[in-house]
Amino acid sequence: MAIHLYRQYVLAIFPITGYLIGKWLDDQETLRMTRFRDRSALYGRTLGPGEQPSWP
């Protein structure tokens, strides 16, 4: 009985852990890409005073 309950918890932890790791990786990639915000050769421009970046 105890082994069955333990197995259910382990099976529930894997998807949650995968989601959290994926979210963390996505957040890290977003932080890395903010260095290149509004600096591409095609769309880059100088921002006016008080103007927000093109994407958050």
C-alpha positions as CSV (number, residue, x, y, z in Angstrom):
1,M,0.0,0.0,0.0
2,A,2.7,2.5,0.9
3,I,4.7,1.6,-2.2
4,H,1.6,2.4,-4.3
5,L,1.2,5.8,-2.8
6,Y,4.9,6.6,-3.2
7,R,4.7,5.6,-6.9
8,Q,1.7,7.9,-7.4
9,Y,3.6,10.9,-6.0
10,V,6.7,10.1,-8.1
11,L,4.6,10.0,-11.2
12,A,3.0,13.3,-10.3
13,I,6.4,15.0,-9.6
14,F,8.0,14.3,-13.0
15,P,5.6,16.5,-15.1
16,I,5.7,19.3,-12.5
17,T,9.5,19.2,-12.4
18,G,9.7,19.2,-16.2
19,Y,7.4,22.2,-16.3
20,L,9.4,24.1,-13.8
21,I,12.7,23.3,-15.5
22,G,11.3,24.3,-18.9
23,K,9.9,27.6,-17.5
24,W,13.3,28.4,-15.9
25,L,15.1,27.7,-19.2
26,D,12.6,29.9,-21.1
27,D,13.0,32.8,-18.6
28,Q,16.8,32.5,-18.9
29,E,16.5,32.6,-22.7
30,T,14.3,35.7,-22.5
31,L,16.8,37.4,-20.2
32,R,19.6,36.6,-22.7
33,M,17.7,37.9,-25.7
34,T,17.0,41.3,-24.0
35,R,20.6,42.3,-24.7
36,F,19.7,42.4,-28.4
37,R,16.4,44.3,-28.0
38,D,16.0,47.0,-30.7
39,R,19.5,46.4,-32.1
40,S,18.9,44.4,-35.3
41,A,20.2,45.7,-38.6
42,L,16.7,45.7,-40.1
43,Y,14.5,46.9,-37.2
44,G,17.1,48.7,-35.0
45,R,16.5,52.4,-34.2
46,T,17.3,54.8,-31.4
47,L,14.6,55.2,-28.8
48,G,13.3,58.5,-27.8
49,P,13.4,59.8,-24.3
50,G,10.9,57.8,-22.1
51,E,10.0,55.5,-25.0
52,Q,9.5,51.8,-24.1
53,P,11.4,49.0,-25.9
54,S,9.6,47.3,-28.7
55,W,9.1,44.1,-26.6
56,P,9.3,43.4,-22.9
